Amino acid sequence: MKPTMKPYYLHLFVCTDPKPGGCGERGGEEVRKRLKEELDARGIGMEVRVSRCGSIGLCKFGPAMVAYPEGAWYVHVQPGDIPEIVEQHVIHGRPVERLLVHSLQTSHKLPVEV
């Protein structure tokens, strides 16, 4: 019998990099746990994959998180932001603008494919 992988409609990668100054030190693991709790509480925990990841290059703006397939990069994510992220992004497909990363060279937000 061939093993099959469960398809998820959304993948959320939360940086939990343990290095000094990394997202792990800034609360990345707490954000990841809160995200899973919120998704489970809303009954959609099995439809959204939440994964730890190493540095995505934004640890000084951490905790950082990336949502795929949209490619939304979130920074300064706090546990209190999780209900809004789940409601707006996960359920309604609208990125939370105030947490989106800005280009490091300009004040423009990085594009998000929706």
C-alpha positions in Angstrom: 0.0 0.0 0.0 1.3 3.4 -1.0 1.3 6.0 1.8 -0.5 9.2 1.0 0.0 12.7 2.3 -2.9 14.7 3.6 -3.4 17.9 1.5 -3.6 21.1 3.5 -5.0 24.2 1.9 -2.7 26.5 3.9 0.8 26.1 5.3 2.0 28.4 8.1 5.7 28.4 8.9 6.6 30.0 12.2 10.3 30.8 12.8 11.5 29.3 16.0 15.2 29.8 15.4 17.0 29.2 18.8 20.1 31.3 18.1 20.6 34.4 20.3 18.4 37.2 19.0 16.4 34.6 16.9 12.7 34.2 16.7 12.8 31.4 19.3 14.2 33.8 21.8 11.6 36.4 20.8 8.6 34.1 21.4 8.3 32.1 18.2 7.4 28.8 19.9 4.7 30.5 21.9 3.3 32.0 18.7 3.3 28.6 17.0 1.6 26.9 20.0 -1.1 29.6 20.2 -1.7 29.3 16.4 -2.3 25.6 16.7 -4.6 26.1 19.7 -6.7 28.7 17.8 -7.0 26.6 14.7 -8.0 23.6 16.7 -10.6 25.7 18.7 -12.2 26.8 15.4 -12.3 23.2 14.1 -9.8 23.8 11.2 -6.6 22.5 12.8 -6.6 19.5 10.4 -6.8 21.7 7.3 -4.0 24.0 8.0 -0.4 22.8 8.5 1.6 24.7 11.1 5.3 24.0 11.1 8.4 25.2 12.9 11.2 26.6 10.7 14.6 28.0 11.1 15.5 31.5 10.4 13.8 33.0 7.4 16.1 36.0 7.6 13.8 38.3 9.6 14.6 37.3 13.2 15.3 40.9 14.2 11.7 41.6 13.3 10.5 38.4 15.0 8.6 36.4 15.7 8.2 36.0 12.0 5.9 33.7 10.0 5.2 32.9 6.4 1.9 31.7 4.9 1.8 29.6 1.7 0.5 29.5 -1.0 -0.1 33.2 -0.7 3.5 34.1 0.3 2.5 36.4 3.0 5.5 37.3 5.3 4.4 38.4 8.8 6.7 40.1 11.4 6.4 41.1 15.0 3.7 38.4 15.5 2.6 38.1 19.1 0.3 35.5 20.6 -2.4 38.2 20.9 -2.3 38.6 17.1 -3.2 35.0 16.4 -7.1 35.3 16.6 -6.9 38.1 14.0 -4.6 36.2 11.7 -6.8 33.1 11.8 -10.0 35.1 11.3 -8.7 37.4 8.5 -6.0 35.4 6.7 -6.9 31.7 7.3 -10.7 31.9 7.2 -11.3 34.9 4.9 -8.1 34.9 2.8 -7.2 38.5 3.6 -3.7 39.1 4.9 -3.3 41.1 8.1 -1.8 44.3 6.6 -0.4 45.7 9.8 1.8 42.6 10.3 3.0 42.2 6.7 6.7 42.7 6.2 7.8 45.8 4.3 10.6 45.9 1.8 13.9 46.5 3.5 14.8 49.1 0.9 11.5 51.0 0.6 8.4 51.6 2.7 6.3 49.5 0.3 4.8 46.2 1.5 6.1 43.1 -0.3 3.5 41.8 -2.8 1.3 39.0 -1.7 -0.5 36.8 -4.2 -4.1 36.2 -3.2 
